[in-house]
């Protein structure tokens, strides 16, 4: 495990502090919603561009504040023991995977101080708020409401007094957050193209409800919630030692694996529904090899299996978002649809 005493480059140090690879699913989730709006509706281009950028800043803030409060609670010191370092080494010799998979809390590794961390959190949140001003002016109170919910869920994911992650609500928090990243990015981009609500009180134009992006948002929320669930399994001993009541602690590793499998089935049933909307969405099943590998690991339960699973769920969630982006571009460019005689939805 690296710390400030080691000879690492400035770029490497910054990446270890901010965990940029972990922000990618946040950014691409918002991009899925805003791009869908751009390709099939007529939103303002500056809103389509700004929303994923604001989400990117908030994602960095979420991960960074999570590290800060986990450092304060001491849970990551317990989690990143020699046992987990051994398990990570067993996962893969891939340099890419090593860069993606987390190497430890930057505060615990002395890469940044608590005082510096407070300043960084304030700057990140302020920057995101300032960049969000044009979006607020565009969408009004609905944007403020969505933003307030998002900030609440992201901050109190690990922050006291709620610390939702330690109370068994971390997966719900993450799932709802990512559902909102996809669907609300689309919805806000289409504000002004829908009806007007309460026009006698507020100028509150509504966005558009599209069932396709709604269903996909549920898929993303489910998969990222599972990503959080399996990541929690990899730190089981630390959660128990810290007195947390996460899902994996409440149900045990075996019970949590069964829950993960059940929600995987649910997610792929929704993928089937997506293919009924348009045949191009069948490419979402290209994530199946990753899921099959994770399923096998959870079934065999070999030594340290719970620490081998999380990267596969990370890959499944992120790849699903990328495949959706590719799908909607193909649909838009080539006008692919089910023939009228075969259309079911």
N, C-alpha and C positions, 0 to 999 in steps of 0.2 A: 504494500500500500504506500502511495506516494505522500510526502508531506513537503512543507515549505523548505525543509533542509536539503532536499534533493535537487540536483541540477536539471531542472525542467525549463523549457522555453516559456516565454510569456504567453504565447498563443495557447500552448498546452495547459498552462495554469488557468487561463481564462475559461477554457473549455471545461476543465475539471470543476471550476467554481459554479458555472452557470448551466452545465449539463445540456448543451444545445441540442444534442440528439434526442433528448427526452421531450423537447418542445415541438418536435416535428409533428407528432399526432395531433397536437392542439392546432397548429397552423393549418395542416391539411384538412382537418375537420371543418374549420371555418371556410377554407377555400372550396370545399365540396359544396357548401350551401350557397356561397356568393357566386361561384362559377355556374351553378345550376340556374340561378336567377338570371345571370348575364346571358346565358345561351338560349334560354327559352322565354324570357320576359324582356322588359325594356327598362332596367334599373339605371340609376345614375352611375356612371363609370367610376367616379371618385369614391363612391360608397363601397362599390365592389372591391376596389383596391385597398381602401383604408381598413375595412373590417378584419381581414386576416392579419394585417400588420398590428392592429391594436391587440388582437388575440395573441399574437406572438409575444408582445411585451408582457401581457398578463400571464402567459404561460411561463415565461422566465421568472416572473414575480412569484407565481404559485410554487414552482419547484424550489426556488431560492428560500422563500419563507418556510416551506416545509422542512428544508434542511436546517434552517435556523432554529425552529421550535423543537425538532427532533434532537438537535444538539443540546438545547437547553434541558430537555427531559432526560437525555442520556441514553435514549433507546438505540441510537445508531452505534454508540460505542460497544454496546452489548452485541448488536447484530453483526457488525463486521469483525468477527472473531476469526481465529485461524481456521475454524471449521468451514466458514463460508468462503474464505479465500481458497481453500482446497476444492470446494465444490465448484467455484467459478472456473478454476483451472481445468476441471473435468468437463465443463460444458463444451468447450471448443478451443482449438489453437488459433482460430481465426482472429486476425488483427482487427477486422471490422467489428466483430462481436465484442471484442474487448473495449473498443471505443464507444460502442452503444451501451453496453452493460455498465451499470454504475460501479465506481471503484471506491466509494466511501464518502462520508460527509466532509465537505471542504472545511467546515469549522473544526471538526475533530482532527482533521489532517493538518491544521494550522496554515491553511492556504489563505484564510481571511479571518479577521477578528470579529467579535460580536459587535463592537462599535462600528466598524466598517460595514458590517452586515445591515445594521439599522439604517445607515445612510443609503446603501444600495437599494433596500426595499422601498424607502421613501421616494428615491429618484425614479425607480421603475414604475411605481404606482402613479406618481405625478405625470410621468411621460405618457403613460397609457391614457390617463384622463385627458390630457391636453390633446393628444391625437384623436381622441374620441369626440371632441367638441363638434367638428363638422357633422359627424354621424348623429349626434344629439340634436343639432339644429335641423337636420334633415328629417329625423324620425319623431322627435318630440318625446313626450312622456313615456311612450312604450319603450324607447331605447333606454331611458333612465331606469325603468322598472327592470328590464332584462339585465342591465349592467349591475344594478344593486344586488340582484339575486346571484349573479355570477361572482361578484366580489365576496359576498357572504359565503358562498360555497367554497371558494378557493381559499379564503383566509382562515375560516374556521375548520378547514379540513384537518389541520393539526394544531391550530392556535387555541390556547385556553380562553375562556373556561369551557367551551363546547368540545373541542378536540374530537370531532366526529369520527375520525379514523380509529381512535382508540375505543370508541363506544360501539363498534360494530356497524357504523353507518358510512364508513369510508367508501365502500363499493357503491352504495346508493348515491352518495355525494358525487363521485366520479362519473357514474352512469348518467345522472341528470345533467351534470355540467357538459358532458360531451354531446348529449342529445341537443342541448341548447346551442352549443357551438355550431352544429350543423343546421338545425332547423331555424334558429333565430337569425343566423347570418343570412339565410335565404329570405326569411320573413321581413327583416328590416330593409333588405335591398329592394323589396317589392312594395314598400310603403309608398302610398300615393297612387298606386295602380288599383287599389281595392276600394271599398266603400268608405264612407265617413261615419265615425262613431261619435255619438254625443256632440254633434256639431253645434247644438244650441248652448253647450257649455265650453267645449274645447275644440280646437281644430285638430282632431285626432284621426288622421287618415289611417286606414288599416292596410296591412299587407295582404298577400294572397296565401291561402292554405292550399298546398299541393300534396296530395296523398303520397306521391312517389318519394318526395324528399322527406316527408314525415316518417315513412316506413324505414327509409335508409338511416335517418337520424336515430331511430330506435335500435337498428342493427349496430351502429357505431357506439352508442351508449352502452349496449350490452357487451360488446367485445372489449371496450376499454374498461368497463367495470370488471370484467373477467381478468383483464391484464392486472388490475389493482389487486384482485382477489388472490391470484397466483403469486404475485410479488409479496403479498402479506404472508403467504405460506412459507416463502423462502426465509423469512425472518421470524419464524414461529417462536423459537426459544427467547428471542429478545422481547417479543410482545408479552409472553408469559412472565418473564422476569420483571418487566416494567408494569405489570398489573393491568394490562390492556385487555379489553373484551372484544377483540376483532372477530370477524366471522370464523376465521381459521382456529382461533382459540376456543370459541364457543362450540364448534362442531368437530374439532380435531382435523387432522390432515386427511384422513380417509373420507370423512363426511364432507369436507370442503371440496375434495376431488369429485365427489358425486354431484355436488351443487354445480361445479364448473361444467361438468358433462351435460347436465340438464339444460343449462343456459346456452351451451354451444348448440344443442339441438334446436332450441328456440330461435337462436340467431339464424341458423341455416334454413329453418322453415320460413323465416322472413325473406331470406335470399331467394327462395323459390317463388315467393310472392313478387319480388322484384322482377324475376324473369317473366312473369305473367304480364307485367307492365310493358316490357320491351325485351326482345330476345337477346339484345346485346349484353344485358346484365348477367347473362350466364357466365361471363368471364369473372364474376365475383367468386365463383367456385374455384378459381386458381389458387385460393388460399388453402384448399383442402389438404395438400401434402403437409403443411405446417400443423394444421389441426390434427391430422392423423398421427403425426409424430408425438405431439403433446398428449393425445389420448392414450397412445401406447405407453408412454412414460408413466402416466397416472395409473394405468392398469397394472403394469408390471411391478411398480413400486420398488425398484432397485435402490441400492444405497444412495442416499442424498437425492432421491428423485424430485423432491419438492423444490430443490434449488436448480434443477435443470429445466423445469417447465416454463418459468416466466419469459425468457427470451422468445419462445415460440408464440406466446400470446401477444407480446409486443409486436412481433412480425406480422401476425394475423391481422391485428387491428390496423396497423399502419398500411399494410399492403391492401387491405379492403378499401381504405380511403383512396389510395393511388389508383386502384382498378376502377373505382367509381368515376374518378376524374377522367380516366381514359374512356370509359363507357359513354359518358355524356358528351364528350367531344366527338366521338365516333357517330353517335346518334344525331348530333347537331349538324355535322359536316355532311354526312351521307344520307340523312333523312330516313334512317332505318326504323321501321315499325313492323309490328305483326300484321300480316294480311288481314283484311276486314273479316274474312271468313274464319280466321283462327283466333281473333282477338277475344280474350276472355274478360278483360277489365277495361 
